[in-house]
Amino acid sequence: MAEVATEQQILDGLAEIIDDIVGIDKSEVTPEKNFIDDLDIDSLSMVEIAVAAQDQFGVEIPDDELRNLKTVKDVVNFVQSNEAPAKS
């Protein structure tokens, strides 16, 4: 039975996704980083990241919500608040 992921687990998973999709080193992906300003991630890559995050964390990230997720911390918070604990 899986538990809801911790903030660090989500951050690590997100960093891995970002590294896979856009090649930004995991050490660069920190909570305060802005996807556009700091990490230079475009909207198309953000959609890819969102799809991968949905698959990895089992949360639905609607397109209108994706526009509001500006920083790495925003995505971590969104996943934490929308992730359902696995059913036993």
Backbone atoms as SQL, in Angstrom:
CREATE TABLE atoms (id INTEGER PRIMARY KEY, chain TEXT, resi INTEGER, resn TEXT, atom TEXT, x REAL, y REAL, z REAL);
INSERT INTO atoms VALUES
  (1, 'A', 1, 'MET', 'N', 0.848, -1.191, 0.000),
  (2, 'A', 1, 'MET', 'CA', 0.000, 0.000, 0.000),
  (3, 'A', 1, 'MET', 'C', 0.886, 1.243, 0.000),
  (4, 'A', 2, 'ALA', 'N', 0.723, 2.071, -0.999),
  (5, 'A', 2, 'ALA', 'CA', 1.556, 3.271, -1.143),
  (6, 'A', 2, 'ALA', 'C', 0.998, 4.397, -0.283),
  (7, 'A', 3, 'GLU', 'N', 1.903, 5.160, 0.276),
  (8, 'A', 3, 'GLU', 'CA', 1.525, 6.341, 1.038),
  (9, 'A', 3, 'GLU', 'C', 1.517, 7.540, 0.094),
  (10, 'A', 4, 'VAL', 'N', 0.913, 8.620, 0.545),
  (11, 'A', 4, 'VAL', 'CA', 1.000, 9.863, -0.206),
  (12, 'A', 4, 'VAL', 'C', 2.471, 10.303, -0.171),
  (13, 'A', 5, 'ALA', 'N', 2.986, 10.723, -1.307),
  (14, 'A', 5, 'ALA', 'CA', 4.396, 11.097, -1.413),
  (15, 'A', 5, 'ALA', 'C', 4.707, 12.322, -0.549),
  (16, 'A', 6, 'THR', 'N', 5.918, 12.343, -0.017),
  (17, 'A', 6, 'THR', 'CA', 6.367, 13.506, 0.743),
  (18, 'A', 6, 'THR', 'C', 6.782, 14.608, -0.225),
  (19, 'A', 7, 'GLU', 'N', 6.926, 15.802, 0.308),
  (20, 'A', 7, 'GLU', 'CA', 7.359, 16.940, -0.507),
  (21, 'A', 7, 'GLU', 'C', 8.687, 16.629, -1.196),
  (22, 'A', 8, 'GLN', 'N', 9.614, 16.004, -0.471),
  (23, 'A', 8, 'GLN', 'CA', 10.923, 15.691, -1.047),
  (24, 'A', 8, 'GLN', 'C', 10.801, 14.643, -2.154),
  (25, 'A', 9, 'GLN', 'N', 9.941, 13.646, -1.964),
  (26, 'A', 9, 'GLN', 'CA', 9.747, 12.621, -3.000),
  (27, 'A', 9, 'GLN', 'C', 9.155, 13.237, -4.270),
  (28, 'A', 10, 'ILE', 'N', 8.205, 14.147, -4.085),
  (29, 'A', 10, 'ILE', 'CA', 7.603, 14.820, -5.241),
  (30, 'A', 10, 'ILE', 'C', 8.657, 15.676, -5.940),
  (31, 'A', 11, 'LEU', 'N', 9.429, 16.426, -5.160),
  (32, 'A', 11, 'LEU', 'CA', 10.483, 17.274, -5.726),
  (33, 'A', 11, 'LEU', 'C', 11.497, 16.431, -6.497),
  (34, 'A', 12, 'ASP', 'N', 11.917, 15.311, -5.922),
  (35, 'A', 12, 'ASP', 'CA', 12.875, 14.430, -6.594),
  (36, 'A', 12, 'ASP', 'C', 12.295, 13.869, -7.891),
  (37, 'A', 13, 'GLY', 'N', 11.037, 13.443, -7.825),
  (38, 'A', 13, 'GLY', 'CA', 10.381, 12.902, -9.015),
  (39, 'A', 13, 'GLY', 'C', 10.232, 13.948, -10.095),
  (40, 'A', 14, 'LEU', 'N', 9.865, 15.148, -9.691),
  (41, 'A', 14, 'LEU', 'CA', 9.697, 16.252, -10.630),
  (42, 'A', 14, 'LEU', 'C', 11.040, 16.624, -11.262),
  (43, 'A', 15, 'ALA', 'N', 12.083, 16.661, -10.450),
  (44, 'A', 15, 'ALA', 'CA', 13.425, 16.973, -10.955),
  (45, 'A', 15, 'ALA', 'C', 13.856, 15.940, -11.995),
  (46, 'A', 16, 'GLU', 'N', 13.534, 14.680, -11.745),
  (47, 'A', 16, 'GLU', 'CA', 13.880, 13.621, -12.691),
  (48, 'A', 16, 'GLU', 'C', 13.107, 13.790, -14.001),
  (49, 'A', 17, 'ILE', 'N', 11.826, 14.110, -13.902),
  (50, 'A', 17, 'ILE', 'CA', 10.991, 14.345, -15.089),
  (51, 'A', 17, 'ILE', 'C', 11.557, 15.506, -15.910),
  (52, 'A', 18, 'ILE', 'N', 11.878, 16.613, -15.230),
  (53, 'A', 18, 'ILE', 'CA', 12.406, 17.802, -15.914),
  (54, 'A', 18, 'ILE', 'C', 13.745, 17.478, -16.577),
  (55, 'A', 19, 'ASP', 'N', 14.590, 16.716, -15.896),
  (56, 'A', 19, 'ASP', 'CA', 15.867, 16.305, -16.467),
  (57, 'A', 19, 'ASP', 'C', 15.639, 15.470, -17.725),
  (58, 'A', 20, 'ASP', 'N', 14.706, 14.514, -17.660),
  (59, 'A', 20, 'ASP', 'CA', 14.411, 13.649, -18.815),
  (60, 'A', 20, 'ASP', 'C', 13.870, 14.445, -19.998),
  (61, 'A', 21, 'ILE', 'N', 12.967, 15.378, -19.737),
  (62, 'A', 21, 'ILE', 'CA', 12.278, 16.087, -20.822),
  (63, 'A', 21, 'ILE', 'C', 13.095, 17.235, -21.396),
  (64, 'A', 22, 'VAL', 'N', 13.680, 18.061, -20.543),
  (65, 'A', 22, 'VAL', 'CA', 14.393, 19.240, -21.054),
  (66, 'A', 22, 'VAL', 'C', 15.888, 19.247, -20.755),
  (67, 'A', 23, 'GLY', 'N', 16.380, 18.230, -20.056),
  (68, 'A', 23, 'GLY', 'CA', 17.818, 18.104, -19.839),
  (69, 'A', 23, 'GLY', 'C', 18.397, 19.073, -18.831),
  (70, 'A', 24, 'ILE', 'N', 17.565, 19.551, -17.910),
  (71, 'A', 24, 'ILE', 'CA', 18.072, 20.435, -16.855),
  (72, 'A', 24, 'ILE', 'C', 18.494, 19.553, -15.683),
  (73, 'A', 25, 'ASP', 'N', 19.722, 19.745, -15.226),
  (74, 'A', 25, 'ASP', 'CA', 20.256, 18.924, -14.145),
  (75, 'A', 25, 'ASP', 'C', 19.353, 18.973, -12.920),
  (76, 'A', 26, 'LYS', 'N', 19.188, 17.812, -12.300),
  (77, 'A', 26, 'LYS', 'CA', 18.295, 17.705, -11.139),
  (78, 'A', 26, 'LYS', 'C', 18.665, 18.665, -10.018),
  (79, 'A', 27, 'SER', 'N', 19.951, 18.967, -9.883),
  (80, 'A', 27, 'SER', 'CA', 20.383, 19.876, -8.813),
  (81, 'A', 27, 'SER', 'C', 19.880, 21.301, -9.034),
  (82, 'A', 28, 'GLU', 'N', 19.523, 21.624, -10.286),
  (83, 'A', 28, 'GLU', 'CA', 19.010, 22.961, -10.604),
  (84, 'A', 28, 'GLU', 'C', 17.532, 23.116, -10.251),
  (85, 'A', 29, 'VAL', 'N', 16.835, 21.994, -10.082),
  (86, 'A', 29, 'VAL', 'CA', 15.387, 22.024, -9.857),
  (87, 'A', 29, 'VAL', 'C', 15.132, 22.138, -8.353),
  (88, 'A', 30, 'THR', 'N', 14.934, 23.368, -7.903),
  (89, 'A', 30, 'THR', 'CA', 14.680, 23.631, -6.488),
  (90, 'A', 30, 'THR', 'C', 13.317, 24.311, -6.359),
  (91, 'A', 31, 'PRO', 'N', 12.688, 24.242, -5.175),
  (92, 'A', 31, 'PRO', 'CA', 11.316, 24.732, -5.028),
  (93, 'A', 31, 'PRO', 'C', 11.082, 26.166, -5.478),
  (94, 'A', 32, 'GLU', 'N', 12.051, 27.040, -5.269),
  (95, 'A', 32, 'GLU', 'CA', 11.818, 28.460, -5.575),
  (96, 'A', 32, 'GLU', 'C', 11.993, 28.787, -7.059),
  (97, 'A', 33, 'LYS', 'N', 12.460, 27.849, -7.864),
  (98, 'A', 33, 'LYS', 'CA', 12.723, 28.130, -9.277),
  (99, 'A', 33, 'LYS', 'C', 11.423, 28.304, -10.065),
  (100, 'A', 34, 'ASN', 'N', 11.417, 29.348, -10.894),
  (101, 'A', 34, 'ASN', 'CA', 10.298, 29.607, -11.793),
  (102, 'A', 34, 'ASN', 'C', 10.591, 28.862, -13.095),
  (103, 'A', 35, 'PHE', 'N', 9.593, 28.138, -13.602),
  (104, 'A', 35, 'PHE', 'CA', 9.812, 27.324, -14.799),
  (105, 'A', 35, 'PHE', 'C', 10.256, 28.156, -16.000),
  (106, 'A', 36, 'ILE', 'N', 9.623, 29.300, -16.213),
  (107, 'A', 36, 'ILE', 'CA', 9.926, 30.114, -17.383),
  (108, 'A', 36, 'ILE', 'C', 11.159, 30.971, -17.157),
  (109, 'A', 37, 'ASP', 'N', 11.174, 31.741, -16.071),
  (110, 'A', 37, 'ASP', 'CA', 12.248, 32.713, -15.836),
  (111, 'A', 37, 'ASP', 'C', 13.577, 32.062, -15.456),
  (112, 'A', 38, 'ASP', 'N', 13.517, 31.063, -14.572),
  (113, 'A', 38, 'ASP', 'CA', 14.755, 30.477, -14.056),
  (114, 'A', 38, 'ASP', 'C', 15.218, 29.246, -14.835),
  (115, 'A', 39, 'LEU', 'N', 14.264, 28.407, -15.226),
  (116, 'A', 39, 'LEU', 'CA', 14.626, 27.146, -15.875),
  (117, 'A', 39, 'LEU', 'C', 14.458, 27.194, -17.391),
  (118, 'A', 40, 'ASP', 'N', 13.895, 28.294, -17.899),
  (119, 'A', 40, 'ASP', 'CA', 13.738, 28.498, -19.343),
  (120, 'A', 40, 'ASP', 'C', 12.974, 27.346, -20.007),
  (121, 'A', 41, 'ILE', 'N', 11.880, 26.930, -19.369),
  (122, 'A', 41, 'ILE', 'CA', 11.041, 25.857, -19.881),
  (123, 'A', 41, 'ILE', 'C', 9.850, 26.488, -20.601),
  (124, 'A', 42, 'ASP', 'N', 9.629, 26.101, -21.853),
  (125, 'A', 42, 'ASP', 'CA', 8.521, 26.674, -22.622),
  (126, 'A', 42, 'ASP', 'C', 7.210, 25.938, -22.336),
  (127, 'A', 43, 'SER', 'N', 6.128, 26.482, -22.857),
  (128, 'A', 43, 'SER', 'CA', 4.806, 25.942, -22.540),
  (129, 'A', 43, 'SER', 'C', 4.623, 24.522, -23.068),
  (130, 'A', 44, 'LEU', 'N', 5.212, 24.205, -24.203),
  (131, 'A', 44, 'LEU', 'CA', 5.102, 22.857, -24.748),
  (132, 'A', 44, 'LEU', 'C', 5.794, 21.852, -23.825),
  (133, 'A', 45, 'SER', 'N', 6.981, 22.205, -23.361),
  (134, 'A', 45, 'SER', 'CA', 7.695, 21.333, -22.425),
  (135, 'A', 45, 'SER', 'C', 6.938, 21.211, -21.107),
  (136, 'A', 46, 'MET', 'N', 6.296, 22.297, -20.682),
  (137, 'A', 46, 'MET', 'CA', 5.503, 22.248, -19.441),
  (138, 'A', 46, 'MET', 'C', 4.370, 21.238, -19.565),
  (139, 'A', 47, 'VAL', 'N', 3.744, 21.173, -20.736),
  (140, 'A', 47, 'VAL', 'CA', 2.668, 20.192, -20.948),
  (141, 'A', 47, 'VAL', 'C', 3.242, 18.782, -20.837),
  (142, 'A', 48, 'GLU', 'N', 4.405, 18.546, -21.441),
  (143, 'A', 48, 'GLU', 'CA', 5.053, 17.234, -21.346),
  (144, 'A', 48, 'GLU', 'C', 5.381, 16.895, -19.890),
  (145, 'A', 49, 'ILE', 'N', 5.884, 17.875, -19.164),
  (146, 'A', 49, 'ILE', 'CA', 6.222, 17.675, -17.747),
  (147, 'A', 49, 'ILE', 'C', 4.951, 17.347, -16.959),
  (148, 'A', 50, 'ALA', 'N', 3.876, 18.086, -17.238),
  (149, 'A', 50, 'ALA', 'CA', 2.610, 17.855, -16.540),
  (150, 'A', 50, 'ALA', 'C', 2.081, 16.447, -16.799),
  (151, 'A', 51, 'VAL', 'N', 2.140, 16.001, -18.053),
  (152, 'A', 51, 'VAL', 'CA', 1.667, 14.651, -18.398),
  (153, 'A', 51, 'VAL', 'C', 2.499, 13.598, -17.663),
  (154, 'A', 52, 'ALA', 'N', 3.807, 13.780, -17.653),
  (155, 'A', 52, 'ALA', 'CA', 4.681, 12.833, -16.955),
  (156, 'A', 52, 'ALA', 'C', 4.415, 12.849, -15.447),
  (157, 'A', 53, 'ALA', 'N', 4.176, 14.039, -14.887),
  (158, 'A', 53, 'ALA', 'CA', 3.882, 14.163, -13.451),
  (159, 'A', 53, 'ALA', 'C', 2.549, 13.496, -13.128),
  (160, 'A', 54, 'GLN', 'N', 1.565, 13.660, -14.017),
  (161, 'A', 54, 'GLN', 'CA', 0.266, 13.010, -13.818),
  (162, 'A', 54, 'GLN', 'C', 0.447, 11.496, -13.758),
  (163, 'A', 55, 'ASP', 'N', 1.249, 10.962, -14.674),
  (164, 'A', 55, 'ASP', 'CA', 1.492, 9.518, -14.702),
  (165, 'A', 55, 'ASP', 'C', 2.232, 9.062, -13.446),
  (166, 'A', 56, 'GLN', 'N', 3.256, 9.813, -13.061),
  (167, 'A', 56, 'GLN', 'CA', 4.079, 9.399, -11.926),
  (168, 'A', 56, 'GLN', 'C', 3.348, 9.531, -10.591),
  (169, 'A', 57, 'PHE', 'N', 2.594, 10.608, -10.429),
  (170, 'A', 57, 'PHE', 'CA', 1.986, 10.881, -9.122),
  (171, 'A', 57, 'PHE', 'C', 0.499, 10.577, -9.061),
  (172, 'A', 58, 'GLY', 'N', -0.091, 10.229, -10.195),
  (173, 'A', 58, 'GLY', 'CA', -1.506, 9.865, -10.197),
  (174, 'A', 58, 'GLY', 'C', -2.446, 11.019, -9.906),
  (175, 'A', 59, 'VAL', 'N', -2.067, 12.217, -10.345),
  (176, 'A', 59, 'VAL', 'CA', -2.948, 13.382, -10.171),
  (177, 'A', 59, 'VAL', 'C', -3.294, 13.937, -11.545),
  (178, 'A', 60, 'GLU', 'N', -4.441, 14.531, -11.638),
  (179, 'A', 60, 'GLU', 'CA', -4.871, 15.176, -12.879),
  (180, 'A', 60, 'GLU', 'C', -4.507, 16.653, -12.789),
  (181, 'A', 61, 'ILE', 'N', -3.780, 17.157, -13.780),
  (182, 'A', 61, 'ILE', 'CA', -3.427, 18.579, -13.812),
  (183, 'A', 61, 'ILE', 'C', -4.141, 19.192, -15.019),
  (184, 'A', 62, 'PRO', 'N', -5.311, 19.822, -14.799),
  (185, 'A', 62, 'PRO', 'CA', -6.040, 20.413, -15.924),
  (186, 'A', 62, 'PRO', 'C', -5.242, 21.550, -16.557),
  (187, 'A', 63, 'ASP', 'N', -5.468, 21.770, -17.863),
  (188, 'A', 63, 'ASP', 'CA', -4.725, 22.811, -18.591),
  (189, 'A', 63, 'ASP', 'C', -4.867, 24.181, -17.941),
  (190, 'A', 64, 'ASP', 'N', -6.086, 24.518, -17.493),
  (191, 'A', 64, 'ASP', 'CA', -6.273, 25.841, -16.884),
  (192, 'A', 64, 'ASP', 'C', -5.507, 25.957, -15.571),
  (193, 'A', 65, 'GLU', 'N', -5.307, 24.842, -14.881),
  (194, 'A', 65, 'GLU', 'CA', -4.529, 24.835, -13.638),
  (195, 'A', 65, 'GLU', 'C', -3.036, 24.924, -13.959),
  (196, 'A', 66, 'LEU', 'N', -2.613, 24.276, -15.024),
  (197, 'A', 66, 'LEU', 'CA', -1.204, 24.264, -15.407),
  (198, 'A', 66, 'LEU', 'C', -0.668, 25.680, -15.604),
  (199, 'A', 67, 'ARG', 'N', -1.490, 26.552, -16.160),
  (200, 'A', 67, 'ARG', 'CA', -1.075, 27.945, -16.364),
  (201, 'A', 67, 'ARG', 'C', -0.760, 28.655, -15.049),
  (202, 'A', 68, 'ASN', 'N', -1.361, 28.203, -13.954),
  (203, 'A', 68, 'ASN', 'CA', -1.147, 28.834, -12.652),
  (204, 'A', 68, 'ASN', 'C', 0.075, 28.286, -11.917),
  (205, 'A', 69, 'LEU', 'N', 0.641, 27.215, -12.413),
  (206, 'A', 69, 'LEU', 'CA', 1.785, 26.592, -11.748),
  (207, 'A', 69, 'LEU', 'C', 3.068, 27.201, -12.303),
  (208, 'A', 70, 'LYS', 'N', 3.547, 28.220, -11.609),
  (209, 'A', 70, 'LYS', 'CA', 4.686, 29.007, -12.114),
  (210, 'A', 70, 'LYS', 'C', 6.035, 28.506, -11.602),
  (211, 'A', 71, 'THR', 'N', 6.047, 27.962, -10.387),
  (212, 'A', 71, 'THR', 'CA', 7.313, 27.528, -9.797),
  (213, 'A', 71, 'THR', 'C', 7.277, 26.032, -9.499),
  (214, 'A', 72, 'VAL', 'N', 8.451, 25.492, -9.250),
  (215, 'A', 72, 'VAL', 'CA', 8.563, 24.079, -8.886),
  (216, 'A', 72, 'VAL', 'C', 7.722, 23.815, -7.638),
  (217, 'A', 73, 'LYS', 'N', 7.771, 24.728, -6.680),
  (218, 'A', 73, 'LYS', 'CA', 7.002, 24.580, -5.435),
  (219, 'A', 73, 'LYS', 'C', 5.500, 24.550, -5.716),
  (220, 'A', 74, 'ASP', 'N', 5.037, 25.335, -6.697),
  (221, 'A', 74, 'ASP', 'CA', 3.613, 25.318, -7.054),
  (222, 'A', 74, 'ASP', 'C', 3.179, 23.914, -7.468),
  (223, 'A', 75, 'VAL', 'N', 4.011, 23.249, -8.278),
  (224, 'A', 75, 'VAL', 'CA', 3.665, 21.897, -8.727),
  (225, 'A', 75, 'VAL', 'C', 3.713, 20.921, -7.557),
  (226, 'A', 76, 'VAL', 'N', 4.733, 21.033, -6.713),
  (227, 'A', 76, 'VAL', 'CA', 4.832, 20.161, -5.535),
  (228, 'A', 76, 'VAL', 'C', 3.576, 20.316, -4.674),
  (229, 'A', 77, 'ASN', 'N', 3.175, 21.568, -4.413),
  (230, 'A', 77, 'ASN', 'CA', 1.976, 21.822, -3.604),
  (231, 'A', 77, 'ASN', 'C', 0.726, 21.260, -4.265),
  (232, 'A', 78, 'PHE', 'N', 0.625, 21.439, -5.587),
  (233, 'A', 78, 'PHE', 'CA', -0.545, 20.947, -6.313),
  (234, 'A', 78, 'PHE', 'C', -0.636, 19.426, -6.198),
  (235, 'A', 79, 'VAL', 'N', 0.492, 18.750, -6.417),
  (236, 'A', 79, 'VAL', 'CA', 0.506, 17.284, -6.326),
  (237, 'A', 79, 'VAL', 'C', 0.127, 16.846, -4.919),
  (238, 'A', 80, 'GLN', 'N', 0.717, 17.495, -3.909),
  (239, 'A', 80, 'GLN', 'CA', 0.416, 17.119, -2.525),
  (240, 'A', 80, 'GLN', 'C', -1.054, 17.283, -2.198),
  (241, 'A', 81, 'SER', 'N', -1.668, 18.357, -2.669),
  (242, 'A', 81, 'SER', 'CA', -3.058, 18.614, -2.295),
  (243, 'A', 81, 'SER', 'C', -4.051, 17.806, -3.137),
  (244, 'A', 82, 'ASN', 'N', -3.592, 17.249, -4.251),
  (245, 'A', 82, 'ASN', 'CA', -4.509, 16.506, -5.124),
  (246, 'A', 82, 'ASN', 'C', -4.221, 15.023, -5.202),
  (247, 'A', 83, 'GLU', 'N', -3.127, 14.599, -4.590),
  (248, 'A', 83, 'GLU', 'CA', -2.751, 13.195, -4.641),
  (249, 'A', 83, 'GLU', 'C', -3.635, 12.404, -3.686),
  (250, 'A', 84, 'ALA', 'N', -4.190, 11.338, -4.180),
  (251, 'A', 84, 'ALA', 'CA', -5.017, 10.476, -3.324),
  (252, 'A', 84, 'ALA', 'C', -4.168, 9.344, -2.810),
  (253, 'A', 85, 'PRO', 'N', -4.301, 9.013, -1.531),
  (254, 'A', 85, 'PRO', 'CA', -3.557, 7.849, -1.030),
  (255, 'A', 85, 'PRO', 'C', -4.043, 6.601, -1.759),
  (256, 'A', 86, 'ALA', 'N', -3.103, 5.713, -2.036),
  (257, 'A', 86, 'ALA', 'CA', -3.472, 4.476, -2.724),
  (258, 'A', 86, 'ALA', 'C', -4.452, 3.669, -1.877),
  (259, 'A', 87, 'LYS', 'N', -5.382, 3.054, -2.558),
  (260, 'A', 87, 'LYS', 'CA', -6.365, 2.240, -1.834),
  (261, 'A', 87, 'LYS', 'C', -5.732, 0.891, -1.495),
  (262, 'A', 88, 'SER', 'N', -6.008, 0.414, -0.297),
  (263, 'A', 88, 'SER', 'CA', -5.414, -0.858, 0.120),
  (264, 'A', 88, 'SER', 'C', -6.265, -2.019, -0.341);
